[in-house]
Amino acid sequence: MADTGKRVAVFGAGYVGLVTGACFADLGHRVTVRDVIPGRIEALRRGEVPIFEPGLDELLARNRERLSFTLDVGEAVDGAEFVYVAVGTPPTYSGTRT
């Protein structure tokens, strides 16, 4: 599919963020996925998929030229027209999740 020229930043490289980013790339968008876990980003840069989701490895491989992975917030949002946040809900003051 042709590149639509849209730049998308996805925060979170877990089940929701990584799958969403891969799908955006498959639609032709240029996607930067940002996460805070260095090992996860390093694995993705090597082409390894750190989670199990059927078909995700093929989707990531097929869109490799439209996907990048980073730990840096600035790099993720630089030029992005859309920012998609797919991170866990922060705990409340007491430590529980809302």
VOVONU-314016 format. One record per residue (C-alpha): residue number from 1; z, y, x. Coordinates in steps of 0.5 Angstrom, whole numbers. Layout:
BEGIN
+-----+-------+-------+-------+
!   i !    zz !    yy !    xx !
+-----+-------+-------+-------+
! NUM !     Z !     Y !     X !
...
+-----+-------+-------+-------+
This chain:
BEGIN
+-----+-------+-------+-------+
!   i !    zz !    yy !    xx !
+-----+-------+-------+-------+
!   1 !     0 !     0 !     0 !
!   2 !    -2 !     7 !     3 !
!   3 !     4 !    11 !     5 !
!   4 !     6 !    16 !     0 !
!   5 !     9 !    21 !     5 !
!   6 !    16 !    21 !     2 !
!   7 !    22 !    21 !     6 !
!   8 !    28 !    17 !     4 !
!   9 !    35 !    16 !     7 !
!  10 !    39 !    11 !     5 !
!  11 !    46 !    11 !     6 !
!  12 !    49 !     4 !     7 !
!  13 !    46 !    -3 !     9 !
!  14 !    49 !    -8 !     5 !
!  15 !    46 !   -11 !    -1 !
!  16 !    45 !    -5 !    -5 !
!  17 !    43 !     0 !     0 !
!  18 !    38 !    -5 !     5 !
!  19 !    35 !    -8 !    -1 !
!  20 !    34 !    -1 !    -4 !
!  21 !    31 !     1 !     2 !
!  22 !    26 !    -5 !     3 !
!  23 !    24 !    -4 !    -4 !
!  24 !    23 !     4 !    -3 !
!  25 !    19 !     2 !     3 !
!  26 !    15 !    -3 !     0 !
!  27 !    13 !     2 !    -5 !
!  28 !    10 !     6 !     1 !
!  29 !    16 !    11 !     2 !
!  30 !    18 !    12 !    10 !
!  31 !    25 !    10 !     9 !
!  32 !    31 !    11 !    14 !
!  33 !    37 !     7 !    13 !
!  34 !    44 !     9 !    16 !
!  35 !    50 !     5 !    16 !
!  36 !    57 !     6 !    20 !
!  37 !    57 !    -2 !    23 !
!  38 !    53 !    -2 !    30 !
!  39 !    52 !    -9 !    30 !
!  40 !    49 !    -9 !    23 !
!  41 !    44 !    -3 !    25 !
!  42 !    43 !    -7 !    32 !
!  43 !    41 !   -13 !    28 !
!  44 !    36 !   -10 !    23 !
!  45 !    33 !    -6 !    29 !
!  46 !    32 !   -13 !    32 !
!  47 !    29 !   -15 !    26 !
!  48 !    35 !   -20 !    24 !
!  49 !    37 !   -19 !    17 !
!  50 !    45 !   -19 !    17 !
!  51 !    46 !   -21 !     9 !
!  52 !    43 !   -26 !     5 !
!  53 !    38 !   -24 !    -1 !
!  54 !    32 !   -29 !    -2 !
!  55 !    26 !   -26 !     0 !
!  56 !    29 !   -20 !     4 !
!  57 !    27 !   -22 !    11 !
!  58 !    19 !   -22 !     8 !
!  59 !    20 !   -15 !     5 !
!  60 !    23 !   -12 !    11 !
!  61 !    18 !   -15 !    16 !
!  62 !    12 !   -13 !    11 !
!  63 !    15 !    -6 !    11 !
!  64 !    17 !    -6 !    19 !
!  65 !    13 !     1 !    20 !
!  66 !    16 !     5 !    14 !
!  67 !    23 !     3 !    16 !
!  68 !    28 !     5 !    21 !
!  69 !    35 !     4 !    22 !
!  70 !    41 !     9 !    25 !
!  71 !    48 !    10 !    26 !
!  72 !    46 !    18 !    26 !
!  73 !    47 !    22 !    20 !
!  74 !    43 !    27 !    22 !
!  75 !    37 !    23 !    24 !
!  76 !    38 !    19 !    17 !
!  77 !    37 !    26 !    13 !
!  78 !    32 !    30 !    18 !
!  79 !    26 !    31 !    13 !
!  80 !    29 !    27 !     8 !
!  81 !    26 !    29 !     1 !
!  82 !    31 !    24 !    -3 !
!  83 !    38 !    21 !    -1 !
!  84 !    40 !    15 !    -4 !
!  85 !    48 !    13 !    -3 !
!  86 !    50 !     6 !    -3 !
!  87 !    57 !     5 !     0 !
!  88 !    63 !     2 !    -3 !
!  89 !    68 !     7 !    -7 !
!  90 !    73 !    10 !    -3 !
!  91 !    80 !     7 !    -4 !
!  92 !    85 !    12 !    -8 !
!  93 !    91 !    15 !    -4 !
!  94 !    95 !     9 !    -6 !
!  95 !    89 !     4 !    -3 !
!  96 !    86 !     1 !    -9 !
!  97 !    79 !     2 !   -11 !
!  98 !    77 !     6 !   -17 !
+-----+-------+-------+-------+
